[in-house]
Amino acid sequence: MSTPEAERDSAKPGVHIAGSAHIDTFAAQNLPPLQQWPELRFDLPELQFPQHLNCAAELLDRWVAQGQGERPCVMGFSADGKHELRWSYAQLQAKVDAIAHVLVQDLGVVPGNRVLLRGANTPQLAACWLAVMKVGAIAVSTMPLLRATELVRIIDKAQISHALCDSRLAQELVLARSQRPLLRELCHFNSKGEAGLEQRAARYLGQPFEAVRTAAQDIALIAFTSGTTGVPKGTMHAHRDVMAICRCWPPHCLRATAQDVFIGSPPLAFTFGLGGLLLFPLSVGASTVLLEKTSPPDLEAAIAHWRATICFTAPTSYRAMTIEREVRAQSAQGAKAQPDLSSLRKCVSAGEALPAATRARWKALTGLELIDGIGATEMLHIFISHDEANARPGATGKPIPGYQACILDDDGEPVPPGQLGRLAVKGPTGCRYLADERQGQYVIKGWNVTGDAYVQDPDGYFIYQARTDDMIISGGYNIAGPEVESALLLHPAVAECGVVGVPDDERGQLVKAVVVLKPGVTASAERARELQDFVKAAIAPYKYPRLIEFADSLPRTDTGKLQRFRLSQSR
């Protein structure tokens, strides 16, 4: 069933959404033009949502109202790592309500304001996110590694007025705030000061906060992703979208229960992590473990410690855990120290293409078939996947119930099975960029065109080939080559450069920079390390070029356009 025209008309840019609770109407005013919206479909009975919906009430409050408040909900460690945190649904609700009071009464947040969230995965960050939902504001979660320059762009784009930030990550945000007085309220959590969030919230403990009666179409979050230009794109998702992704992929492919314990590595600032480690467990009354340290050894140890049953991470991490265990198994002492992974019953892979060899090695190690899937920030979460019984090596899967997909040619027309083309998808969620002209590039004839090259086999399975743009996907992170180029060009020794992704067995791709130095500057291994450190200091460290090649010139067309494909083919 397609979205009724009357419903879509209610969300035109600058037009108040029917039944909206937003006093600050920035989001509705900056939705893309109606003609550039994707076709939204609600074909499943469970996707028929009421006009008013607050996802925090649905994900959290309803369990307490049903008498399930004592069930375990969110687990993790204290900021100093010395104490375990085990919050029930009722305890989490009490903390969320107290933070909601702080947001409204202390910080002056009104429905529709954008609230920036900055922190590693912790129970407190989860409570902050839910509190933002509950007060009817809009969450803008940011990666912990982002620098001030990147945070300023996000503040400008989303016109952010409030922020909740882990005190241990305050430096870059404080620097960004000094440049942007628009960010008028900054409150730190994991702070012992009187103005810290915990101290403020303590004054409101025991005071319930009724969730704001938001419209189902009110924007709940703006998730930022970087495109090929490095300019941040804000993807806008409503309360209805949050609940829609909980009712499509999880019940049909994951099939979790209230007894499951979720765990994983993706940050809550990634929609893959937000769904897999917060929304999906809470949607079924399960519990989740939120970890700050998620290296493969840390993740292995945490699975064993918390007896986790469902794991979300990238193929890179599954491969690394496999290698770690194989190395340990070669020594008698190491074999005895292997973390116990026997509690796992489901393992989900997404964020980058899953190599068939990684799938096979993980199954040989654990006996578990990886559940693969592809999603997009623009779509909020996974839309093509499979369950364990229908996995095929090398194939991502089929469209999940609620979504449909096809392969398009360059003219936007569907192609037959076996022919390479652009992946296109539609369903109950879709791309709505925040005031961005690239909306028209992502949505074509009602389809969301993801930027991935795929083929579909005769049985309907979709098989990933490559990215169709300049995005580099390394270790599960999206990295825009031109942004890395811009950072390198700030170095006084660099004349010009080009950045591309090259294949890598462990990380999927590595960021490679081909650099032309200025006259008189000598190329050396020391120079390469100097440039790498420079990039780490300028932008998020995970974006730095792990490979640097020096060249006398860059390959260009007659019109001066950089031939990126030739950079990846050089030595």
C-alpha positions in Angstrom: 0.0 0.0 0.0 1.6 3.3 -1.1 1.6 6.3 1.1 -1.7 8.3 0.6 -1.2 11.6 -1.1 -2.9 13.4 1.7 -0.5 12.0 4.2 2.5 12.9 2.0 1.1 16.4 1.4 1.1 17.0 5.2 4.9 16.8 5.3 5.7 19.3 2.5 8.7 21.6 3.3 7.5 24.5 5.4 4.1 22.9 6.1 3.2 21.8 9.6 2.9 18.0 9.8 -0.6 17.0 10.8 -0.7 16.6 14.6 2.9 17.6 15.0 4.2 18.3 18.5 7.2 20.2 17.2 7.3 23.8 18.4 10.6 24.3 16.6 9.6 23.4 13.0 13.1 23.5 11.5 12.9 19.8 10.5 9.6 20.0 8.7 10.7 23.2 6.9 13.9 21.5 5.7 12.5 18.3 4.3 13.2 17.9 0.6 10.6 18.9 -2.0 7.7 16.5 -2.1 8.4 15.5 -5.7 11.9 14.3 -4.6 10.6 12.0 -1.9 10.9 8.3 -2.4 7.7 6.2 -2.7 7.0 5.0 0.9 5.2 1.7 1.2 3.4 0.1 4.1 2.4 -3.2 2.8 2.6 -5.2 6.0 -0.3 -5.1 8.6 2.2 -4.3 11.3 3.3 -1.1 9.5 -0.1 0.6 9.9 0.9 3.2 12.5 -1.4 5.6 14.3 -1.2 9.3 13.7 0.6 9.9 17.0 3.6 7.8 18.0 6.6 8.4 20.3 9.2 5.7 19.8 10.5 6.0 23.4 7.1 5.3 24.8 6.8 2.3 22.5 10.3 0.9 23.1 10.5 1.6 26.9 7.4 2.8 28.7 5.1 0.1 27.4 7.2 -2.7 29.0 6.9 -1.1 32.4 3.2 -0.4 31.9 2.8 -4.1 31.1 4.4 -5.2 34.4 7.7 -6.1 32.8 9.8 -3.4 34.4 12.1 -5.7 36.4 13.3 -7.4 33.2 17.0 -6.8 32.5 17.4 -4.1 29.8 20.8 -2.3 29.4 24.1 -3.5 30.7 27.7 -2.3 30.6 30.4 -0.7 32.8 30.8 2.5 34.7 32.9 5.3 33.2 36.0 4.2 35.2 35.5 0.6 34.0 35.4 -0.7 37.6 31.8 -1.5 38.1 29.2 -3.4 36.2 25.9 -1.6 35.3 22.8 -3.7 35.0 19.7 -1.6 34.6 16.2 -3.1 34.4 13.5 -1.6 32.2 12.1 0.3 35.2 15.5 1.6 36.2 16.3 2.8 32.7 12.9 4.5 32.5 13.6 6.3 35.8 16.9 7.5 34.4 15.4 8.5 31.1 12.6 10.4 32.8 15.1 12.3 35.0 17.2 13.3 32.0 14.1 14.3 30.2 13.3 16.7 33.0 16.8 18.1 32.8 16.5 18.7 29.1 13.2 20.6 29.5 13.5 22.3 32.8 17.2 23.0 33.1 18.3 23.3 29.4 15.1 24.7 27.9 14.7 22.1 25.2 11.4 22.3 23.3 10.0 19.7 20.9 11.7 19.9 17.5 15.1 21.2 18.9 18.1 19.3 17.7 20.2 17.8 20.5 23.7 16.6 19.7 24.8 13.4 21.5 28.5 12.6 21.8 29.9 9.6 23.6 31.0 6.0 23.3 28.5 3.2 23.6 27.4 3.2 27.3 24.1 2.7 29.2 24.1 6.5 29.9 24.3 7.4 26.2 21.4 5.1 25.5 19.4 6.8 28.3 20.2 10.2 26.8 19.0 9.1 23.3 15.7 7.8 24.7 15.3 11.0 26.7 15.7 13.1 23.6 13.0 11.0 22.0 10.7 11.3 25.0 10.8 15.1 25.0 10.0 15.3 21.3 13.4 16.7 20.3 15.6 15.4 17.5 18.7 13.3 18.3 21.8 14.0 16.3 24.3 11.4 17.4 27.9 11.9 16.4 30.9 9.6 16.2 33.2 9.9 19.2 36.3 10.3 17.0 35.0 13.4 15.1 37.1 16.5 15.4 36.0 20.1 16.0 36.0 20.9 12.3 33.6 18.0 11.5 31.4 18.8 14.5 31.1 22.5 13.3 29.8 21.3 10.0 27.1 19.2 11.7 26.1 22.0 14.1 25.8 24.4 11.1 23.8 21.9 9.0 21.3 20.8 11.6 21.3 24.2 13.5 22.0 22.5 16.8 21.2 24.4 19.9 21.8 21.8 22.7 24.3 19.0 23.3 24.8 16.2 25.8 28.5 15.1 25.8 30.6 12.5 27.7 33.0 14.7 29.7 35.9 12.5 28.5 35.2 13.6 24.9 34.4 17.2 25.7 37.6 18.9 24.2 36.7 18.9 20.5 33.0 19.8 21.2 34.0 22.7 23.4 36.3 23.9 20.6 33.5 23.6 18.1 31.2 25.5 20.5 33.6 28.3 20.7 33.2 28.8 17.0 29.4 28.3 17.0 27.5 30.3 19.7 24.3 28.7 18.2 25.2 25.7 20.4 24.0 27.5 23.5 23.6 24.6 26.0 26.2 22.0 26.6 25.8 19.5 29.4 28.4 16.8 30.3 27.6 13.3 31.5 30.1 11.0 33.3 30.9 14.2 35.2 31.2 14.8 38.9 30.6 18.5 38.7 27.4 20.2 40.0 26.5 21.1 36.5 27.0 17.6 35.2 24.0 15.6 33.9 24.1 13.0 36.7 23.9 15.6 39.4 21.2 17.5 37.6 19.2 14.4 36.9 19.4 13.2 40.6 17.1 16.1 41.5 14.4 14.7 39.3 14.7 11.0 40.1 11.3 9.5 41.0 9.4 12.2 39.0 7.8 10.5 35.9 7.9 12.2 32.6 5.1 11.6 30.2 6.3 11.2 26.6 5.5 14.1 24.3 2.6 13.2 22.0 4.6 13.4 18.8 3.1 12.8 15.4 4.3 9.5 13.8 5.8 11.6 11.0 7.6 14.0 13.4 11.4 13.8 12.8 13.0 11.9 15.6 16.7 11.8 14.5 19.1 13.2 12.0 21.8 10.7 11.1 24.8 12.1 9.3 26.7 10.4 6.6 29.5 11.6 4.4 29.2 11.5 0.6 31.8 11.7 -2.1 32.4 15.4 -1.5 32.9 15.0 2.3 30.1 17.5 2.9 27.9 15.9 5.6 24.5 14.8 4.5 21.8 14.6 7.3 19.3 11.9 6.8 16.0 12.6 8.5 14.0 9.8 10.1 10.6 10.0 11.9 9.3 8.1 15.0 7.3 6.0 12.5 10.6 5.1 10.7 12.2 4.0 14.0 9.4 1.6 14.7 9.1 0.4 11.1 12.7 -1.0 11.0 11.8 -2.9 14.2 8.9 -4.6 12.5 10.6 -5.6 9.2 14.1 -7.1 9.4 14.1 -8.3 13.1 11.0 -10.5 13.2 11.6 -12.0 9.7 15.4 -12.5 9.7 16.7 -12.3 13.3 13.8 -13.7 15.2 15.1 -12.5 18.6 13.2 -13.2 21.9 12.9 -11.4 25.2 15.5 -13.8 26.6 18.2 -12.7 24.2 21.2 -10.6 25.2 22.5 -8.4 22.4 26.1 -7.3 22.0 28.3 -5.8 19.3 30.8 -3.2 18.1 29.0 -0.6 15.9 28.6 2.9 17.6 25.1 4.1 18.4 25.9 7.0 16.1 25.8 4.6 13.2 22.2 3.5 12.4 23.5 -0.1 12.2 24.5 0.1 15.8 21.4 2.2 16.9 19.1 -0.5 15.5 21.1 -3.6 16.4 22.2 -2.6 19.9 19.3 -0.4 21.2 16.1 -0.3 19.1 15.9 -4.0 18.2 16.5 -5.5 21.7 14.1 -3.0 23.3 11.4 -3.7 20.7 11.2 -7.3 21.9 11.8 -6.7 25.6 15.3 -8.2 25.4 18.6 -6.8 27.0 21.6 -5.3 25.4 25.3 -4.8 26.4 26.8 -1.5 25.5 30.6 -1.5 25.3 33.2 1.3 25.0 36.0 -1.1 24.0 35.0 -3.2 21.1 38.3 -4.5 19.6 38.0 -8.1 18.5 39.7 -9.4 21.7 37.5 -7.1 23.9 34.4 -8.2 22.1 35.2 -11.9 22.5 35.8 -11.4 26.2 32.6 -9.4 26.6 30.5 -12.1 24.8 31.9 -14.7 27.3 31.5 -12.4 30.3 27.9 -11.3 29.6 26.8 -14.6 28.0 25.6 -12.7 25.0 23.3 -14.5 22.5 23.2 -12.1 19.5 26.2 -10.3 18.1 26.3 -7.4 15.7 29.6 -6.4 14.1 31.4 -6.0 10.7 33.0 -8.8 8.7 36.4 -7.3 9.6 35.7 -8.1 13.3 34.5 -11.6 12.7 37.6 -12.3 10.6 39.9 -10.9 13.3 38.2 -12.9 16.1 38.6 -16.0 14.0 42.3 -15.3 13.4 42.9 -14.6 17.1 41.3 -17.9 18.1 43.3 -19.8 15.5 46.5 -18.3 16.8 45.7 -19.0 20.4 44.7 -22.6 19.5 48.3 -23.2 18.3 49.6 -23.1 21.9 48.4 -25.3 24.7 48.2 -22.3 27.1 46.4 -20.2 24.6 43.9 -22.9 23.9 42.9 -23.0 27.6 42.4 -19.2 27.6 40.0 -19.1 24.7 36.9 -17.0 25.6 33.7 -19.0 25.7 31.5 -18.1 22.8 29.0 -21.0 23.3 26.3 -18.6 24.4 26.0 -17.1 20.9 23.1 -18.3 18.8 22.8 -15.5 16.2 25.6 -13.4 14.5 24.8 -10.5 12.2 27.2 -9.0 9.7 26.7 -5.6 8.0 28.5 -2.4 7.3 30.6 -3.8 4.4 30.5 -6.7 2.0 30.9 -10.1 3.7 33.6 -12.2 2.0 32.6 -15.9 1.5 35.9 -17.0 3.2 35.0 -15.0 6.4 31.5 -16.6 6.5 33.0 -20.1 6.1 35.7 -19.5 8.8 33.3 -18.2 11.3 30.9 -21.1 10.8 33.8 -23.6 11.1 34.8 -21.9 14.4 31.4 -21.4 16.0 28.9 -23.6 14.0 26.9 -20.4 13.3 25.9 -19.1 9.9 26.4 -15.4 9.7 23.3 -13.4 8.9 24.4 -10.9 6.3 22.6 -7.7 5.3 22.9 -4.4 3.6 21.4 -1.2 4.9 22.0 2.5 4.4 21.9 5.5 6.7 19.4 6.9 4.2 17.1 3.9 4.7 17.9 3.7 8.5 18.7 0.0 8.6 18.9 -3.3 6.7 16.6 -3.9 3.7 18.2 -6.9 2.0 19.2 -9.9 4.1 18.5 -13.5 4.8 18.1 -15.9 7.8 20.5 -18.7 8.6 18.6 -21.3 6.6 18.7 -19.2 3.4 22.3 -17.9 3.4 24.3 -18.2 0.2 28.1 -17.6 0.1 28.8 -14.3 -1.7 25.2 -13.2 -1.8 23.7 -10.5 0.5 20.2 -12.0 0.3 16.7 -10.9 -0.8 14.6 -7.9 0.1 13.1 -8.4 3.5 9.4 -8.3 4.0 8.2 -4.7 3.8 10.8 -3.7 1.2 11.3 -4.3 -2.5 14.4 -4.0 -4.6 15.6 -4.1 -8.2 18.7 -3.3 -10.3 18.5 -0.2 -12.4 20.5 0.8 -15.5 21.9 4.3 -16.0 18.5 5.5 -17.3 16.7 4.4 -14.2 15.1 1.3 -15.8 15.1 -2.2 -14.3 17.6 -4.7 -15.8 17.1 -8.5 -16.0 18.8 -11.0 -13.7 22.6 -11.3 -14.2 23.1 -7.8 -15.5 25.2 -5.3 -13.4 23.5 -2.1 -12.3 22.6 0.2 -9.5 20.8 -1.2 -6.5 17.4 0.5 -5.9 15.0 -0.1 -3.0 11.8 1.2 -1.5 9.8 0.4 1.6 8.4 2.1 4.7 11.6 4.1 5.2 13.4 6.2 2.6 15.9 9.0 1.9 14.9 12.5 3.0 18.1 14.6 3.2 18.2 17.7 5.3 18.2 20.7 2.9 20.5 19.0 0.4 20.5 19.1 -3.4 21.8 15.6 -3.5 18.3 14.3 -2.7 17.6 14.2 -6.4 20.6 12.0 -7.0 19.6 9.4 -4.4 15.9 9.2 -5.2 15.2 8.3 -8.8 11.6 7.6 -10.0 10.5 6.9 -6.5 13.4 4.4 -5.8 16.2 4.9 -3.3 19.4 4.4 -5.3 22.0 3.4 -2.7 25.2 3.9 -4.7 26.0 0.2 -4.6 26.6 -1.9 -7.8 24.8 -5.2 -7.6 23.6 -8.1 -9.8 20.6 -10.3 -9.1 20.8 -14.0 -9.8 18.0 -16.1 -11.3 16.8 -17.1 -7.8 16.3 -13.5 -6.7 19.4 -13.2 -4.5 21.3 -9.9 -4.7 25.0 -10.1 -5.0 27.2 -7.2 -4.2 29.9 -6.0 -6.7 31.3 -2.6 -5.6 30.4 1.0 -4.6 29.4 3.1 -7.5 30.8 6.3 -6.1 34.1 7.3 -4.4 33.1 6.2 -1.0 35.7 4.0 0.7 34.4 1.4 3.2 37.2 0.3 5.5 36.6 -1.7 8.7 32.9 -0.9 8.6 33.5 2.9 8.4 32.4 5.1 5.5 35.2 7.3 4.4 35.0 10.0 1.7 38.2 10.2 -0.3 37.9 13.9 -1.1 37.7 14.7 2.6 41.0 12.9 3.2 42.5 14.7 0.2 41.4 18.1 1.7 43.2 17.2 4.9 46.4 16.2 3.2 46.4 19.3 1.1 46.6 21.4 4.2 50.1 20.0 4.8 52.8 22.4 3.5 54.7 19.7 1.8 51.8 18.4 -0.4 51.3 19.8 -3.8 48.4 17.6 -4.8 47.0 14.2 -4.0 44.3 11.7 -4.8 42.7 9.2 -2.3 41.0 5.9 -3.2 40.1 2.6 -1.6 42.1 -0.5 -2.5 41.0 -4.1 -1.6 42.1 -5.6 1.6 41.3 -9.0 3.0 41.0 -7.8 6.6 39.4 -4.4 6.4 37.5 -4.7 3.1 39.3 -1.7 1.8 42.3 0.4 2.8 42.5 4.2 2.3 45.3 4.8 -0.1 46.7 8.3 -0.9 48.9 9.1 -3.9 50.8 12.2 -3.1 52.7 14.7 -5.2 55.2 16.6 -3.0 56.2 20.2 -3.6 59.5 20.8 -5.3 62.5 20.3 -3.0 60.6 18.0 -0.6 62.0 14.5 -0.3 59.8 11.4 -0.3 60.5 8.9 2.4 59.0 6.5 4.9 59.3 9.2 7.6 57.5 11.7 5.4 54.7 9.2 4.9 54.3 8.7 8.6 54.4 12.5 9.1 51.5 12.9 6.6 49.5 10.1 8.3 49.9 11.7 11.7 48.9 15.1 10.2 45.6 13.6 8.8 44.9 11.9 12.1 45.1 15.3 13.9 43.0 17.1 11.2 40.0 14.7 10.9 38.7 11.6 12.6 41.7 9.3 13.0 40.1 6.3 11.4 40.1 8.2 8.1 43.8 8.4 7.7 45.5 6.9 4.7 47.1 3.6 5.7 48.9 3.5 2.4 50.8 6.4 1.0 52.4 6.3 -2.4 54.5 9.2 -3.7 54.3 10.1 -7.4 55.6 12.8 -9.8 52.1 13.6 -11.1 48.5 12.4 -10.9 46.7 10.9 -13.9 44.1 13.3 -15.3 41.9 13.6 -18.3 42.3 16.3 -21.0 39.9 18.5 -19.0 41.9 18.1 -15.8 39.6 15.6 -14.0 41.4 13.2 -11.8 41.2 9.6 -13.0 40.7 7.9 -9.7 40.5 4.4 -11.1 44.1 4.7 -12.2 45.2 5.6 -8.7 44.0 2.2 -7.4 45.8 0.4 -10.2 49.2 2.0 -9.5 51.9 0.0 -7.6 
